[in-house]
Structures are given as structure tokens and as C-alpha cells.
């Protein structure tokens, strides 16, 4: 057989094996521009809403040191001569707290896109510019989602719905509202990459591939899978292979040369996340035991829940008795496979946040899911046509009565109509599924259960006064929520790092700024946080510059505050730090005093102290919904007290839940105001507000069903082992209260309201 014949057969086979030839263009009709206009309007609404939401979070002190403060400091330092230098870390748990001098960010993540982003600081030197940029870039991803869906589905209206699906997709919204991360922008950049890859626009394919890879060190592996896909399914040998080679070289140079070079330890500082679950050896060692490996990283409940949380919004058919029957994107596994690198990076990490379905870790997965969902509808359309054609042939072959009616005029002869109706219904189902997930699962849409618009207050406004007292070139150790407002400096730390209570005195901060009423991260227990603050005050190294409304500004070298009371341990040799009472300015506790008009749910209940004095509860407010979820429900309790005379005995307040089984369950004793402004310091003739820290029931064994939220008062000296001693509680008497507020004389517990506990 001649070479020409073989060559012709090869060309024929090649053409017929090409699954994704160059797409046939569609005319830009009036319908196209109408849908484009609607998408542009949706993008504008998205930008206005989320820019307002995120920048208000910053104004309301609801952003965090990790990672917003980190990103801001690294970018600000770059334009001030210190390339991507950062000093912020969590000294209680991070592996990157290698020293107070800090390090170049490339030791953690390789994000060269931050260099051009830093130029924005010459226009507006404010961390909010990062939130604006990220929101706009992410929103623009709606356009390639529309263009790609239009070419595949050949329908402008269905394609326009996919632009909406992208904008409301839960994983995208989780990433977009998780402050600022360069990798979040890949939600849009990779969608542009996929679109230009599919339409064979090589130059723009490379441009957006490079922009995507510049966002994080792992993205080159994602882009490499795009190149492999193009090579296999589009037969674009040169461009596909070039993308693969460039991506792999980028990844190797980044992880083996650049990041180790900038790391103080010689390896990427976050690489310990992949040393094996629970420190049980390397991933390679665990992979030698495949069953254990699969159970650990794929089949256990948390990892399976992660897969569900990522895929379910794109279309999920549940089984009648629980569990999942099918995820729509699985109809296009040859598309979904491009998400494998990102999924593995998250599933194999020892950091549970990466497989929680929350935060920014899934931004690069969203474009692949959008493409896979579009392609699944293409598969459904093809299957519909094939199925109807087969049914038609079968009926005609059987020569059944009335078959000619079905064949000539029935739906069997109009597969386009049937398939259009079917994929339209499936598209609407994806919209519904995304909205449903947004509603229930930590959603970031205005109607979501957990969504709250950030609020400023007189307390947050006061923070600006304390920030202004700190010199611009001073080193500062500040509380989590305060760091992003102080991060325009070379040395900024998250308390307790650099507070002088360690061996690295050269890294001691000049100033310490705290808000004892605010978020105490990286601590999760108030007792540990309070202990560390009191340790700083007792060290004699810092004195008070200003104190008001729970804010405390300390400066190294000033005279330390005097200790008013100094209980000792049982050995009588050293101070019991937790019981120390310092001579702080009276303005420090100004936050607990409120006017009569602020009291919620007024009542009159007396608690009798051992010396005969009474504490008067005059109002309360429960910040928890009913039903209350034990898995993701959070609540607070605020109580209001009238002070007639000086209180001599320190007290503590318990929040209890009496379960449907009749037992009492301790919910919280975490009242930060009592740690710093104990009852014996309350001013006679005042009204005092006490608010608990947020509590949950994740570690509680309380049964589902109706429970009663109650409070008790008892002496502060009561230990944790005897804290549930009923005899130690102060007697309670209800003088005037709603019918739901009842005093149990047998347990001295005051029932405030019923609440239903659910899973």
C-alpha cells in the first residue's frame, strides 16, 4: 500500500478522533448583545455589592492579620524597598514564625503577580485597593463563562445563565469574600485561559496562562493539565506541549530553587502540611499502603464532605434515604480531570481548612467545574438525540399502531426541542442547587442564613484614636483584627508574637495594642489570652500609654501599672496571674457601662450574695437562633445589671442549657468583661452590660430537642472541678419577668428562654 494511502488514512483517522475541533463561530446578533448587556449589569451589581461589603469589613475591623494584614504588609514593603517582606505569623501554631526579623513572602508562596499589583499603592496606598482589584477581576470571569457556554450550547440565553452560575457559585463566593489572596483571581483568569484554549487563540491562551501561574506556586500544575488536555483533545501539539513544558519548568524552578532560596529553613515554610496526616510519615510512605491512604485522604467523612461541598452546587441528585446519587459535572470526566491537581493539593493537606469547602483554597477549581457542567449538558443533549433516534427506529421497525404519528409529528421527530427543554431544566436546577448551598452552607449572598452586613460602632470608631498614637516607623504587636490597620510598616506582629515574653528580646515590639473585648485569635480560650496579657503587664517591661473602652495601648520602657491585688498560689511563692488586678485607668472599663435606653428584654431578678448584698439582673439578649445547630450554630448572651452599692465578692457567670433529658450542660463561662472589670470594680449607681464571647455546641453532648437556656451566678473562686456544684450558686429570686423567665429554686438557675437543638 502506497505511502499516500496511509497518509490519507492517517489524516482521516486524525480528523475523526479530534473531539474538539475549532469551534464554529456564532454571529453576534442583537440577542447576543442583549445578553452581554445583562451580564455586564450583573457584573456591575456584583462589584458594587462586594466591594462595599469587603471594604466595610475593613472599616468595621472585621478583617484579619492572617492573611489580609500579611498581604498588605508584603505589598507595602515592596514599594518601600523591602521586597515582599512580612513579619506577621501565628506564634502559637505556624511553622513560619522563624524570627522577628521576618522573611520574604516567596518562602511561603510564589506570587509574582504581587509586583504589578503593588504599583496600585502609588495611586491609593490603602489595603482596600486590594479588595477592589480582586472583586473586579473575579467578576470579569462571568464573560468567558458566557462565551464558552455559548459556543458549546449554541444558545445565548442558556449561556447567559452560566455567567450567573459563575457569579453565585459558592466556592467562588467563599474565595472572593475571604479578604484578599492572589490565587482568588485565578477563578477568572483560568476561565479566560480555558476559553482561549478552546477557541485556539494561542497568544491570549499563553497570556492568561502566565497571569494565572503568577498567582500561586501550584497553579503551573493546573495549567500543565490544560496543556495536556489541549494536546490530547484538540491535537494542538506545539502550543499544548509548549504550555506543558513552560508550566512544569515554572513549577520546578519555583518549588526547588526560588522558594528554598528565600526560606530561612531551606525549604518552603508550609511544606510541612504534606508530611503526612498526624505526622505519620511522608505522603510517599503512606501511599505504599493504598487502603489506608485512600481511607485517610478520600473516604473519611470530612474529605467526602469536601468533595460534596465542591461539586453539589453544580447539580446534585440525592438518594431518597440520604447520600448522593449523582453530580452533574461527572458526566464530563475528561473535563473534570483538569481539577485533579487542585483537589489533591487540598485533600492531601494536613490543614483541615483546605478541605473544609471554605476560604480561598478552591478558587482555581471553579473554572473547571463551570466548564465540566457546560460540557455535561452537551453530553445530555447528545444522549437525548441518540436515545430519541433509537426509540424512533425501534417503533418503526415494530410497525406499531400510531407509530407514524409519533414519527412524523411527535416529539421523537423533534429531538432539538426535547434536548433544549431538558438542558434548560438542568441549567435551572444548577442555579437552584447553587442558591440552596449559598443559603445553608456559610453562604455569602445577602439572603444566606449566616450572612451579616458588617457594622461599625462607637467602639470601632474609637480604635482610630489609638492607631493615631503609634508612630509610623514603630514596631507593633497588635491583636488580630487591629493588625490590618497597622500593617503599613516594616515590623508588625500579631499578638502575642514579639510581646517580650520569650527569649528573643531583640524582636520585642515597641508598642502593644490590644482590644480585650475583641477577637482573641490565635487563642481560642479567653483564659489563655487573658493570662498572656496579664503576664505582659506583670513583667514590668511595658507601661500604659492609653486605655479606654477595652482598648489598651502599651509602650516598652514606660512605668508598668501597679498591682492592686496579688493573690498567690498554694505554695505562696508566686503570683496567680489569672487573679491579678491591675491599677488600670477607670476609662478602660467604660465599655461595660450603658444607659437605661440600651436595656433589652427588661425584667427584675435578684441574685443574693453571701454577705447579703444583691445583684439585680434588669435585662438580657440572646444572640442565637432557634433551632440552634450543634454543628455550625453560634451564639452569644448579653446581660444587664443594676449596681446599687459596691460589690465585695468577685463573681462569675455560667451559661447553661438544660437538655430534653433533664440534665444541665455547661455551655460557657467566657465573660471577658469579668476578667478585666470584675464586679468589685463596678461603680455604684450604674448599669453594667456583660456580653459573652461566641459559644457553640460542637463539643457538647446535649441531645437534640427542646432545651432551656439558663444562667447562674457563683463565686469567682469556684474551680473548674466544682463549677457545676449547685450548692455554690447564688440564690435567685424573680420579682418581675416574662412568663418564659423562671427561677429553679432547686438548682438556683434562671431559665431565660427555650431553644431547640438540632444537628
Secondary structure as the mmCIF struct_conf table of DSSP 4:
data_model
#
loop_
_struct_conf.conf_type_id
_struct_conf.id
_struct_conf.beg_label_comp_id
_struct_conf.beg_label_asym_id
_struct_conf.beg_label_seq_id
_struct_conf.end_label_comp_id
_struct_conf.end_label_asym_id
_struct_conf.end_label_seq_id
HELX_RH_AL_P HELX_RH_AL_P1 UNK A 3 UNK A 17
BEND BEND1 UNK A 19 UNK A 20
HELX_LH_PP_P HELX_LH_PP_P1 UNK A 22 UNK A 25
HELX_RH_AL_P HELX_RH_AL_P2 UNK A 30 UNK A 59
TURN_TY1_P TURN_TY1_P1 UNK A 60 UNK A 61
HELX_RH_PI_P HELX_RH_PI_P1 UNK A 65 UNK A 69
HELX_RH_AL_P HELX_RH_AL_P3 UNK A 70 UNK A 78
TURN_TY1_P TURN_TY1_P2 UNK A 79 UNK A 81
BEND BEND2 UNK A 82 UNK A 82
TURN_TY1_P TURN_TY1_P3 UNK A 83 UNK A 84
STRN STRN1 UNK A 85 UNK A 86
TURN_TY1_P TURN_TY1_P4 UNK A 91 UNK A 93
BEND BEND3 UNK A 95 UNK A 95
TURN_TY1_P TURN_TY1_P5 UNK A 100 UNK A 101
STRN STRN2 UNK A 103 UNK A 104
HELX_RH_3T_P HELX_RH_3T_P1 UNK A 105 UNK A 107
TURN_TY1_P TURN_TY1_P6 UNK A 108 UNK A 108
TURN_TY1_P TURN_TY1_P7 UNK A 112 UNK A 112
HELX_RH_AL_P HELX_RH_AL_P4 UNK A 113 UNK A 118
HELX_RH_3T_P HELX_RH_3T_P2 UNK A 119 UNK A 122
TURN_TY1_P TURN_TY1_P8 UNK A 123 UNK A 123
BEND BEND4 UNK A 126 UNK A 126
TURN_TY1_P TURN_TY1_P9 UNK A 127 UNK A 127
HELX_RH_AL_P HELX_RH_AL_P5 UNK A 128 UNK A 139
TURN_TY1_P TURN_TY1_P10 UNK A 140 UNK A 140
HELX_RH_AL_P HELX_RH_AL_P6 UNK A 141 UNK A 153
HELX_RH_AL_P HELX_RH_AL_P7 UNK A 156 UNK A 168
HELX_RH_AL_P HELX_RH_AL_P8 UNK A 170 UNK A 176
TURN_TY1_P TURN_TY1_P11 UNK A 177 UNK A 177
BEND BEND5 UNK A 178 UNK A 179
HELX_RH_3T_P HELX_RH_3T_P3 UNK A 182 UNK A 185
HELX_RH_AL_P HELX_RH_AL_P9 UNK A 186 UNK A 198
TURN_TY1_P TURN_TY1_P12 UNK A 199 UNK A 200
HELX_RH_AL_P HELX_RH_AL_P10 UNK A 202 UNK A 213
TURN_TY1_P TURN_TY1_P13 UNK A 214 UNK A 215
TURN_TY1_P TURN_TY1_P14 UNK A 217 UNK A 218
HELX_RH_AL_P HELX_RH_AL_P11 UNK A 219 UNK A 233
BEND BEND6 UNK A 234 UNK A 234
HELX_RH_AL_P HELX_RH_AL_P12 UNK A 237 UNK A 253
HELX_RH_PI_P HELX_RH_PI_P2 UNK A 254 UNK A 258
HELX_RH_AL_P HELX_RH_AL_P13 UNK A 259 UNK A 262
TURN_TY1_P TURN_TY1_P15 UNK A 264 UNK A 265
BEND BEND7 UNK A 266 UNK A 267
TURN_TY1_P TURN_TY1_P16 UNK A 269 UNK A 270
HELX_RH_3T_P HELX_RH_3T_P4 UNK A 271 UNK A 274
BEND BEND8 UNK A 275 UNK A 275
HELX_RH_3T_P HELX_RH_3T_P5 UNK A 277 UNK A 279
BEND BEND9 UNK A 281 UNK A 281
HELX_RH_AL_P HELX_RH_AL_P14 UNK A 283 UNK A 287
TURN_TY1_P TURN_TY1_P17 UNK A 288 UNK A 288
BEND BEND10 UNK A 289 UNK A 289
HELX_RH_AL_P HELX_RH_AL_P15 UNK A 290 UNK A 294
HELX_RH_PI_P HELX_RH_PI_P3 UNK A 295 UNK A 299
BEND BEND11 UNK A 300 UNK A 300
HELX_RH_AL_P HELX_RH_AL_P16 UNK A 301 UNK A 311
HELX_RH_3T_P HELX_RH_3T_P6 UNK A 312 UNK A 314
STRN STRN3 UNK A 316 UNK A 318
TURN_TY1_P TURN_TY1_P18 UNK A 320 UNK A 321
BEND BEND12 UNK A 322 UNK A 323
STRN STRN4 UNK A 324 UNK A 327
HELX_RH_3T_P HELX_RH_3T_P7 UNK A 328 UNK A 332
HELX_RH_AL_P HELX_RH_AL_P17 UNK A 333 UNK A 336
HELX_RH_3T_P HELX_RH_3T_P8 UNK A 337 UNK A 339
HELX_RH_AL_P HELX_RH_AL_P18 UNK A 340 UNK A 347
TURN_TY1_P TURN_TY1_P19 UNK A 348 UNK A 348
BEND BEND13 UNK A 350 UNK A 350
HELX_RH_3T_P HELX_RH_3T_P9 UNK A 352 UNK A 355
BEND BEND14 UNK A 356 UNK A 357
TURN_TY1_P TURN_TY1_P20 UNK A 359 UNK A 362
HELX_RH_AL_P HELX_RH_AL_P19 UNK A 363 UNK A 398
TURN_TY1_P TURN_TY1_P21 UNK A 399 UNK A 399
TURN_TY1_P TURN_TY1_P22 UNK A 401 UNK A 402
HELX_RH_AL_P HELX_RH_AL_P20 UNK A 403 UNK A 408
TURN_TY1_P TURN_TY1_P23 UNK A 409 UNK A 409
BEND BEND15 UNK A 410 UNK A 410
HELX_RH_3T_P HELX_RH_3T_P10 UNK A 411 UNK A 413
HELX_RH_AL_P HELX_RH_AL_P21 UNK A 415 UNK A 440
BEND BEND16 UNK A 441 UNK A 442
BEND BEND17 UNK A 445 UNK A 445
TURN_TY1_P TURN_TY1_P24 UNK A 446 UNK A 447
BEND BEND18 UNK A 448 UNK A 448
TURN_TY1_P TURN_TY1_P25 UNK A 449 UNK A 450
HELX_RH_AL_P HELX_RH_AL_P22 UNK A 458 UNK A 468
TURN_TY1_P TURN_TY1_P26 UNK A 469 UNK A 469
BEND BEND19 UNK A 470 UNK A 470
TURN_TY1_P TURN_TY1_P27 UNK A 472 UNK A 473
BEND BEND20 UNK A 474 UNK A 474
STRN STRN5 UNK A 476 UNK A 478
HELX_RH_AL_P HELX_RH_AL_P23 UNK A 480 UNK A 483
TURN_TY1_P TURN_TY1_P28 UNK A 484 UNK A 486
BEND BEND21 UNK A 488 UNK A 490
STRN STRN6 UNK A 492 UNK A 494
TURN_TY1_P TURN_TY1_P29 UNK A 495 UNK A 498
BEND BEND22 UNK A 499 UNK A 500
BEND BEND23 UNK A 502 UNK A 503
HELX_RH_3T_P HELX_RH_3T_P11 UNK A 505 UNK A 507
BEND BEND24 UNK A 510 UNK A 510
STRN STRN7 UNK A 511 UNK A 515
TURN_TY1_P TURN_TY1_P30 UNK A 516 UNK A 517
BEND BEND25 UNK A 518 UNK A 518
TURN_TY1_P TURN_TY1_P31 UNK A 521 UNK A 522
BEND BEND26 UNK A 524 UNK A 525
HELX_RH_AL_P HELX_RH_AL_P24 UNK A 526 UNK A 539
TURN_TY1_P TURN_TY1_P32 UNK A 540 UNK A 540
BEND BEND27 UNK A 541 UNK A 541
STRN STRN8 UNK A 542 UNK A 548
TURN_TY1_P TURN_TY1_P33 UNK A 549 UNK A 550
STRN STRN9 UNK A 551 UNK A 556
TURN_TY1_P TURN_TY1_P34 UNK A 557 UNK A 557
BEND BEND28 UNK A 558 UNK A 558
HELX_LH_PP_P HELX_LH_PP_P2 UNK A 559 UNK A 562
STRN STRN10 UNK A 563 UNK A 565
STRN STRN11 UNK A 568 UNK A 568
TURN_TY1_P TURN_TY1_P35 UNK A 570 UNK A 571
BEND BEND29 UNK A 572 UNK A 574
STRN STRN12 UNK A 575 UNK A 575
HELX_RH_3T_P HELX_RH_3T_P12 UNK A 577 UNK A 579
STRN STRN13 UNK A 581 UNK A 582
HELX_RH_3T_P HELX_RH_3T_P13 UNK A 586 UNK A 592
STRN STRN14 UNK A 593 UNK A 593
HELX_RH_3T_P HELX_RH_3T_P14 UNK A 596 UNK A 598
BEND BEND30 UNK A 601 UNK A 601
STRN STRN15 UNK A 604 UNK A 608
TURN_TY1_P TURN_TY1_P36 UNK A 610 UNK A 611
BEND BEND31 UNK A 612 UNK A 612
STRN STRN16 UNK A 614 UNK A 622
BEND BEND32 UNK A 626 UNK A 627
STRN STRN17 UNK A 628 UNK A 629
TURN_TY1_P TURN_TY1_P37 UNK A 630 UNK A 632
STRN STRN18 UNK A 635 UNK A 635
STRN STRN19 UNK A 637 UNK A 643
BEND BEND33 UNK A 645 UNK A 645
BEND BEND34 UNK A 649 UNK A 649
STRN STRN20 UNK A 651 UNK A 658
TURN_TY1_P TURN_TY1_P38 UNK A 660 UNK A 661
BEND BEND35 UNK A 662 UNK A 662
STRN STRN21 UNK A 664 UNK A 668
HELX_RH_AL_P HELX_RH_AL_P25 UNK A 672 UNK A 676
BEND BEND36 UNK A 677 UNK A 677
HELX_RH_3T_P HELX_RH_3T_P15 UNK A 679 UNK A 681
HELX_LH_PP_P HELX_LH_PP_P3 UNK A 682 UNK A 683
TURN_TY1_P TURN_TY1_P39 UNK A 684 UNK A 685
STRN STRN22 UNK A 686 UNK A 691
HELX_LH_PP_P HELX_LH_PP_P4 UNK A 692 UNK A 694
STRN STRN23 UNK A 695 UNK A 695
TURN_TY1_P TURN_TY1_P40 UNK A 698 UNK A 699
HELX_LH_PP_P HELX_LH_PP_P5 UNK A 702 UNK A 703
BEND BEND37 UNK A 704 UNK A 704
STRN STRN24 UNK A 705 UNK A 715
TURN_TY1_P TURN_TY1_P41 UNK A 716 UNK A 717
HELX_RH_3T_P HELX_RH_3T_P16 UNK A 720 UNK A 722
TURN_TY1_P TURN_TY1_P42 UNK A 723 UNK A 724
HELX_RH_3T_P HELX_RH_3T_P17 UNK A 726 UNK A 728
STRN STRN25 UNK A 729 UNK A 729
HELX_LH_PP_P HELX_LH_PP_P6 UNK A 730 UNK A 730
STRN STRN26 UNK A 731 UNK A 736
TURN_TY1_P TURN_TY1_P43 UNK A 739 UNK A 740
STRN STRN27 UNK A 742 UNK A 744
TURN_TY1_P TURN_TY1_P44 UNK A 745 UNK A 748
STRN STRN28 UNK A 749 UNK A 758
#
